[in-house]
Amino acid sequence: MNHKSTIQIRHSEPEDIPAIKALYAEPSCYAGTLQQPFASEQMWQNRLKEPQANFISLVAIGGYEDGEELLGQLGMEIFTHPRRKHVANMGMAVSEQHRNQGVARTLLASAIDTAENWQAVTRIELEVYTDNPAALKLYQNHGFEIEGRAKNYAYRSGEYVDVYLMARIT
């Protein structure tokens, strides 16, 4: 495959679901998120085929000379509670083969733009594992600040792990 690629961001489509399933089947992608290993395609169909109006699913697509490839996915939920309509929470994964190529940075910038300029969101929240320095640096470079640490937040690879609670406020 030709590795010269341009990154395009768009909303996910039903035909992306098999590639999104494959993305989150990568060990580092389900370990770095709250996704489960061995998730079924039906689970992804239920989540993404007809998403709620307050859920945005963006994908990063790489255009190569011999076709396109899904490089990463970002999901963002905008809260609907009347007192929290200004808040969104997001999570993302980038394919192991396409890290350190600007995919996460491009996905994140697109999500921030969508939230702040088109959805009236003024607070974006996320959780990041404390042992993920690359993600922590990415989020800090985009204006997210650590607001706290949640101990034993999730069970991963046979042990409980901590996350930083982070937010970007405009």
Sequence and secondary structure as in RCSB ss.txt:
>XXXX:A:sequence
MNHKSTIQIRHSEPEDIPAIKALYAEPSCYAGTLQQPFASEQMWQNRLKEPQANFISLVAIGGYEDGEELLGQLG
MEIFTHPRRKHVANMGMAVSEQHRNQGVARTLLASAIDTAENWQAVTRIELEVYTDNPAALKLYQNHGFEIEGRA
KNYAYRSGEYVDVYLMARIT
>XXXX:A:secstr
     EEEEEE  GGGHHHHHHHHTSHHHHHSSS  TT  HHHHHHHHSS  TTEEEEEEEEEETTEEEEEEEEE
EEE  STTTTTEEEEEEEE GGGTTSSHHHHHHHHHHHHHHHHS   EEEEEEETT HHHHHHHHHTT EEEEEE
EEEEEETTEEEEEEEEEEE 
